[in-house]
Amino acid sequence: MSFTSSVIFPLVKGVFTRKRDTSDQYTMQMFDSFHREGENAEDRFVHDSRAIYAGERELDIYLPPKGTPQRGAIIYSSGGGFIVDFRSFFSTRRFACKMAADGFLVVVPQYRMGLRSFSKQSPLRFGSALKRAILLATEDTYLVTRYLLDHARELGIEPDRIILMGSSSGSFMALQCDLERCKGSDLFRRILPEDFSYAAIISLCGAVFSSGRPNYGKGKPAPTLFIHGTRDDLVPYRRSTVFGYGLYGPDILARIFRKKRFPYRFLRFVDEGHSVGARYLNVYDNIQRFIDEALLKTEMPGVDEYIREPFRKPIFLDYANPIVLYRSVLSQLKLKPVSEELL
């Protein structure tokens, strides 16, 4: 893409949003109400146990019902923009319980929120701050994977049936983990066996960070399910880069997958925004079918499906300015800083 399409257009889009940008009016109560439904929601879905990985970080574990054959293990990373932990939100716990009821061991990790210090930095440093946050969370995901491999016998896990899944910022890790694995990066090789690979990757509104067009090297990505709105202002559908440095969304990744004949499925929600990342249950059957295909290791040519929902009304997530949104959240919350050092 040209400088105009990769730099100027995103800046213009940030100034002239499709609807009135209310990012500065964001409140945690607004988002909490978006994620919760019904009375006493916090009591309806709970994890079965909690473990500790990497010395201090928590790992919520949801087990399949007794007597249910285990189909695989899912590391599900919730969203939150690398500043808020949505692990305990109703929508996260409901989805984890539903996947567990269908035969999966589901782990929902606490991971480092690397953008919590962004309010003290210049907006011009957002790119480098985001890159650091993604790398910290990617390392944490590898450490969770290492935990599952080390405890595979007691948890009943088959090492070749571990799936990465995430929503919004959580899906950044899923996609970035597999990219780093394929490249054989130091980050991957330092934590996981060289011959390890994930069974599948599922991304709801995610992207990867790269200093140029993503290069998967000599590796082959795991079968990947992309789910994204074509007018997502928070996480780019195509890309948001400056001279190639920045975020590459699923539209660019799917082109790479198609050219290299890597296995993938892509659900493209036409003219919809970032709220697509919270529709776990709307696409639940699609996710189940994709996982079945991936675990059976059947031939999976690239398939793109365009979904149109003309009567769905957008919410604040669909037209928020990311930098304004981050500063609004950080100004309201007193969040504990995290270690920004890679192990």
C-alpha positions in Angstrom: 0.0 0.0 0.0 1.0 3.6 -0.5 1.9 6.1 2.2 -1.5 7.8 1.6 -3.5 4.6 2.2 -1.4 3.4 5.2 -0.9 6.7 7.0 -3.1 9.5 5.8 -6.4 7.6 5.5 -6.2 6.2 9.1 -5.5 9.7 10.4 -8.4 11.2 8.5 -10.7 8.4 9.7 -9.7 9.2 13.3 -10.7 12.8 12.8 -13.9 12.2 10.8 -15.5 9.2 12.4 -18.7 7.7 11.0 -20.6 8.6 14.1 -20.0 11.0 17.0 -17.0 9.7 18.9 -17.9 9.3 22.6 -14.6 7.7 23.7 -14.0 10.5 26.3 -17.3 9.6 27.9 -16.3 5.9 28.4 -17.0 4.5 31.8 -16.3 1.0 33.2 -20.0 0.8 34.2 -20.8 1.2 30.5 -18.6 -1.7 29.5 -19.5 -3.8 32.4 -23.2 -3.5 31.5 -22.3 -4.5 27.9 -20.7 -7.7 29.1 -23.2 -8.7 31.8 -26.7 -10.0 31.3 -29.3 -10.9 34.0 -29.4 -10.8 37.7 -26.6 -12.3 39.8 -24.6 -12.9 36.7 -21.4 -13.3 38.6 -22.8 -16.3 40.4 -23.9 -18.3 37.4 -20.6 -19.3 35.7 -17.4 -20.0 37.8 -14.1 -21.7 37.1 -13.4 -25.1 38.6 -9.9 -24.3 39.9 -7.3 -21.7 39.8 -3.6 -22.2 39.2 -0.5 -20.0 39.3 1.9 -19.7 36.4 5.1 -17.7 35.9 5.4 -17.3 39.6 2.5 -14.9 40.3 0.0 -14.8 37.5 -3.4 -16.6 37.8 -4.9 -19.1 35.5 -8.6 -19.9 35.7 -9.4 -23.5 34.7 -12.7 -24.7 33.4 -13.1 -28.5 33.2 -15.4 -30.6 31.1 -18.2 -32.5 33.0 -17.1 -35.8 34.5 -17.4 -38.6 32.0 -17.2 -36.2 29.0 -14.4 -37.1 26.6 -11.9 -34.3 26.4 -11.7 -32.9 22.9 -8.7 -30.6 23.5 -7.5 -27.7 25.5 -8.2 -24.0 24.8 -6.2 -21.1 26.0 -8.7 -18.3 25.8 -7.4 -14.8 26.3 -10.0 -12.1 27.0 -10.0 -8.6 25.7 -9.4 -5.4 27.6 -7.1 -3.3 25.4 -4.0 -4.4 27.4 -5.2 -2.2 30.3 -8.2 -4.0 31.9 -8.5 -7.7 32.9 -11.8 -9.0 31.5 -11.1 -12.5 32.8 -13.8 -12.3 35.4 -16.5 -10.6 33.3 -19.7 -12.4 32.7 -19.3 -12.8 29.0 -15.8 -14.4 29.4 -16.9 -16.8 32.0 -20.1 -17.8 30.2 -18.2 -18.6 27.0 -15.5 -20.6 28.9 -18.2 -22.6 30.7 -20.0 -23.3 27.4 -16.8 -24.5 25.7 -16.0 -26.7 28.8 -19.5 -28.2 28.7 -18.8 -29.2 25.1 -15.7 -31.2 26.1 -12.8 -28.7 26.2 -10.5 -28.0 29.1 -10.5 -24.1 29.0 -7.9 -22.0 30.7 -8.3 -18.2 30.9 -5.1 -16.6 31.9 -4.2 -13.4 33.7 -1.7 -11.7 31.4 0.4 -8.5 31.8 -1.4 -5.3 30.8 1.4 -3.5 29.0 -0.5 -0.3 28.1 -1.4 0.7 31.7 1.4 3.3 31.6 0.3 4.8 28.3 -1.4 7.8 29.9 2.1 9.1 30.9 3.4 8.9 27.4 3.1 11.0 24.2 0.4 9.7 21.7 3.2 9.6 19.2 4.7 6.7 21.2 1.5 4.7 21.0 3.0 2.4 18.3 6.1 1.4 20.3 4.0 1.1 23.5 1.5 -1.2 21.8 4.3 -3.4 20.4 5.8 -3.8 23.8 2.4 -4.7 25.3 1.8 -7.4 22.6 5.2 -8.9 23.2 4.6 -9.1 27.0 1.3 -10.8 26.5 2.7 -13.1 23.8 5.4 -14.2 26.3 2.7 -14.8 28.9 0.7 -17.0 26.4 3.8 -19.0 25.8 4.3 -19.4 29.5 0.7 -20.6 29.9 1.3 -23.1 27.0 4.5 -24.3 28.9 2.4 -24.8 32.0 -0.1 -27.0 30.1 2.7 -29.0 28.6 4.3 -29.5 32.0 1.0 -30.6 33.6 -0.4 -32.4 30.6 -0.7 -35.8 32.3 -2.6 -34.5 35.4 -4.9 -32.3 33.3 -5.5 -35.1 30.7 -4.2 -32.8 27.9 -2.9 -34.1 24.5 0.0 -31.7 23.6 -1.0 -31.7 19.9 -4.5 -30.5 20.7 -3.9 -27.1 22.3 -5.8 -24.3 20.7 -5.2 -20.5 21.1 -8.3 -18.3 21.1 -8.8 -14.6 21.9 -11.0 -11.6 21.5 -9.8 -8.1 20.7 -6.4 -7.7 22.6 -6.6 -11.4 23.5 -6.6 -12.3 19.9 -3.4 -10.3 19.2 -1.6 -12.9 21.3 -3.1 -15.8 19.5 -2.1 -14.5 16.1 1.3 -13.1 17.3 2.2 -16.4 19.1 1.8 -18.4 15.9 3.7 -15.8 13.8 6.6 -15.9 16.2 6.5 -19.7 16.3 6.6 -20.0 12.5 9.5 -17.6 12.4 11.3 -19.5 15.1 11.9 -16.3 17.1 14.0 -16.3 20.2 10.9 -15.6 22.3 9.3 -18.8 21.1 12.4 -21.0 21.3 13.3 -19.8 24.8 10.0 -21.1 26.3 8.6 -23.9 24.1 10.0 -26.9 22.3 11.2 -26.2 18.8 8.8 -28.9 17.3 5.7 -27.6 19.1 2.8 -26.3 17.2 -0.8 -25.3 18.1 -3.7 -27.3 16.8 -5.7 -24.1 15.8 -5.9 -20.4 16.2 -9.1 -18.4 16.6 -9.1 -14.7 16.4 -12.1 -12.4 17.1 -11.0 -8.9 16.0 -7.2 -9.3 16.2 -4.1 -8.3 14.4 -0.3 -8.8 14.5 2.5 -6.3 15.0 5.3 -6.4 12.5 8.0 -4.1 11.2 7.1 -5.1 7.6 4.6 -7.3 5.8 4.3 -10.4 8.1 6.7 -13.1 7.1 6.0 -16.6 8.4 9.4 -17.8 7.5 9.8 -21.6 6.9 7.0 -22.5 9.3 3.4 -23.3 8.5 0.7 -21.5 10.6 -1.9 -23.6 12.4 -5.3 -23.6 10.9 -6.7 -20.1 11.6 -10.2 -18.7 12.0 -10.4 -15.0 11.5 -13.5 -13.2 12.6 -13.6 -9.4 12.0 -15.7 -6.4 11.1 -14.7 -4.7 7.8 -15.1 -1.3 9.4 -13.4 -1.9 12.7 -11.9 1.4 13.9 -10.1 0.0 17.0 -8.3 -3.0 15.4 -7.6 -2.6 11.7 -9.3 -4.8 9.2 -6.5 -4.2 6.7 -3.6 -2.5 8.3 -2.5 0.6 10.3 1.2 1.2 9.6 3.8 3.9 9.1 6.3 2.9 6.4 5.4 -0.8 7.0 5.8 -0.6 10.8 2.6 -1.3 12.8 -0.5 -3.5 12.8 -1.5 -5.9 10.1 -5.2 -7.0 10.2 -6.8 -10.2 9.0 -7.5 -9.0 5.5 -3.7 -8.7 4.9 -3.0 -12.0 6.8 -5.7 -13.8 4.7 -4.0 -12.7 1.5 -0.7 -14.1 2.8 -2.4 -17.3 3.8 -4.2 -17.6 0.4 -1.0 -17.1 -1.5 1.0 -19.6 0.6 -2.0 -22.0 0.7 -2.0 -21.9 4.5 -5.3 -23.3 6.1 -7.8 -20.7 7.2 -11.4 -19.6 7.4 -12.5 -16.0 7.5 -15.9 -14.6 8.7 -16.1 -11.0 7.4 -18.8 -9.0 9.0 -19.5 -6.4 6.3 -19.7 -2.7 7.5 -19.5 -3.7 11.1 -17.0 -2.6 13.8 -15.2 -3.8 16.9 -18.3 -5.2 18.7 -17.9 -8.2 16.5 -15.2 -9.3 18.9 -17.7 -9.8 21.7 -20.1 -12.0 19.7 -18.8 -15.3 20.9 -22.1 -17.0 21.0 -23.3 -15.6 17.6 -20.6 -17.5 15.9 -20.3 -20.4 18.3 -21.4 -23.0 15.8 -18.9 -21.7 13.3 -16.2 -22.0 15.9 -17.1 -25.5 16.7 -17.1 -26.6 13.1 -13.8 -25.0 12.5 -12.2 -26.7 15.6 -13.6 -30.1 14.5 -11.9 -29.6 11.0 -8.7 -28.5 12.6 -8.5 -31.4 15.1 -9.3 -33.9 12.4 -6.5 -32.4 10.4 -8.6 -32.4 7.3 -7.6 -30.5 4.2 -8.6 -26.9 4.8 -8.4 -24.6 1.7 -9.0 -20.9 2.4 -12.6 -20.0 2.6 -14.0 -16.4 3.0 -17.6 -15.9 4.2 -19.2 -12.4 4.0 -21.9 -11.8 6.7 -24.3 -8.9 6.4 -26.5 -7.7 9.2 -28.1 -4.5 7.9 -30.4 -4.0 10.9 -27.8 -4.4 13.7 -27.2 -1.1 15.5 -23.7 0.0 16.3 -22.5 0.5 19.9 -19.8 2.8 21.3 -17.1 0.3 20.5 -17.9 0.5 16.8 -16.8 4.1 16.4 -14.4 4.9 19.2 -11.1 6.6 18.7 -8.5 4.2 20.2 -6.1 6.8 21.7 -8.9 8.9 23.2 -10.5 5.7 24.5 -7.3 4.6 26.2 -6.7 8.0 27.9 -10.3 8.1 29.1 -10.1 4.7 30.7 -6.7 5.3 32.3 -7.9 8.6 33.7 -10.7 6.9 35.6 -9.0 3.8 36.8 -6.2 3.4 39.4 -4.5 0.4 37.9 -1.5 -1.4 39.3 1.6 -1.1 37.1 3.0 -4.3 35.6 6.4 -5.5 34.9 7.4 -4.4 31.4 10.4 -6.7 31.3 10.5 -9.9 29.2 11.7 -12.8 31.2 
